[in-house]
Structures are given as structure tokens and as C-alpha cells.
Amino acid sequence: MTQLASSHPDLYQFLLSKQPFTSQDNDWLRVLSDLAAEGKHVRLGPQKRVETSRITVSGPKGGSVSWSPSSVKFGRGVSIAGAPVDSHTQRIVPTPGVTERLETWVAFVIEGHEVNAVGFCRDASVRTRQLIEEMAGLV
């Protein structure tokens, strides 16, 4: 690696441009490096479970509305797809042809990095493949 700058300047510049200190967009590599150093292939690091509630209301004509009851509050007189919304419960009053679905979304956030574990793994996999393909084009 000590000779890389002189023997392969294009590759050297490429690797330099992908470092976390050159761009905020490359910070995922710092997180990946930290996780690898923690021994993620041997044990799991601390994670916290984060749950988010979601309500989805679908109307008889195919339209739907979805919201998080912790961040959206409907007042009196609001209706969705013809179904009145109870302002106390934030749920619809049962109405023929209108359906309501309650969901709990669960995320596991890697402590110390505050990233969603599944999302980070998916993103890191795609970005690693892109890096390798881009780097292979230089060699």
C-alpha cells in the first residue's frame, strides 16, 4: 500500500475518494468498519427495539390513507373514505365498505451508531457491490 499512490494513482485516488473523511456520503464505511471491529461475525452488539404504530384505512373505491397516531391527530368532524374518525381514539368508526388495518412496525437500531440494523445491512450490501464494480473498472 505504501507504493499505491505512485504505482496505481487512479486506484489510489479512487480509494481516497471513498474514505469517510472525504465525504459524509461515505460515513457508512466508518459504521461498517466499527461493526466489523466489534466482532459482529462472532456476536451481536447492543441494539434497541423501536416500535412505531401505523393505521391504514382503505375505502371501497380502492384509495387508502395511512398515518402514525403518535404524530397525526384528527379533530372532530374528520372522515376518511366516508368513515368518521373518532377524535379520542384516532380510529375510524366502523363503516360498511371501509377497512382499517393496525400495524406495529419494529426496527432494531444499532446502539452507538443509531442506524436501523436491517436497513443498514441492505444498504451496505448494495453499496459494497457498487464499490467493487467501480473499483474493478479501474484495475
N, C-alpha and C positions, 0 to 999 in steps of 0.2 A: 504493500500500500504506500510505502514511502516514495516509490518511483512512479506512482499512478499519474500524478499531475504532469510529468514530463513524457511518460511513455504512452498514455492514453488520455490526452487533455479533454476530449469530448465526454468520455465516461466520467472523468473526474468532475467536470462542470455539472454533468447530469446528477451525480451523487450529491454534490454540494447543494444543488438547487432543491433537492428533496429533503434536506435536513430541517428539523423542526424550528431551528433558529433563523431560517431564511424566510419562512412564511407561516402564518397562522394556519393555513390550509394543511400544512404538514404535521400539525400537532398530534394527529392520530398515531404517527410513528413513535412519538415520545411515550404515549399511553401504552402502545403495544410493547415497546421496549421495557417499560416499568412492569407491566404484567408478566412478561417473559422472565424478567429478573426475579419476580416474586415466586416463580416456580409454578405457574398456572398449569403446566403439564403434569404436575405432581399432586397439587391440592388446590382447592378453591379459596380465593381470598374473600374478605368480608364483603357482603352485599346487603343492601336493604331492599325489602319488598315495598313497592309503591302501588297502591290500588287507586284507580280512577273509575267513578261510576259514569255511566252513559245511558241516556234514554233515547230511543228511536221510535218515532211514530210514523206509521205508513198509512196513507189514505187509500180509498177504494179505486182511485184512478192511477195508482202507481207512484205518486210522489211520496217523499219522505222527508222528515226533519229530524236531526239528531243534535243533542246538546248534553253538556255536563251540568248536572243540577248544582254543583258546587260553584259554578261560575256564571250561570244564567238563571235569572229569577223572573218569572212571568207574573204580571199583576192581574188584577181582576178583569174579567171580560175578554181574555185572550182565548182564542180557539185555534186548533191546528187540525187541518183536514176535516173541518166540521165538528171536531170533538172539543168541548170546552176543557180548559186546563184549570185544575184546582190550584189556586194560588198558594194554598197551605202545603200541599204535598208535592207540587210541581209535576204532577202526573195528570194524564187525561182522565176525564170522566168516561167510563165505558160507553162506547158509541158503536152501533152496528156498522160494520164495514171498515172500521178504523182499528188498527192493531198497535199495540205498544210493546216494545221489547226493552227489557232492562239488562244491561251488561255491566260486568266488572272487568275492567282492563287491568292486567297485572304486568308490572315491569320489575326487573331486578336491576338495581343501579349499583355499579361497582363503586364502593366507597373509596374516597381519596381521589377519584377521577370524575365522579358524577356523570358517568355515561351509562346508558342502557346496555346491559350485557349482550342481549340478542342483537340489537341494532348495531352495536359496535362490532360484533363478530361478523355480521353480514357485510357491513361497510368495509371492514379491514380485509376481508377475503376478496372482495371486488377490487379494492384499491391496490392490494398486493399483486393481483394478477395483472392489472394495468401497468404497474411499475415494472414488473418483469418483462412484459411485452414491449414496453417502451425501451427498457434497457437492452433487451435482445436486439433491437433495431440499431443500436449503436455499436455493437460488437461485430 
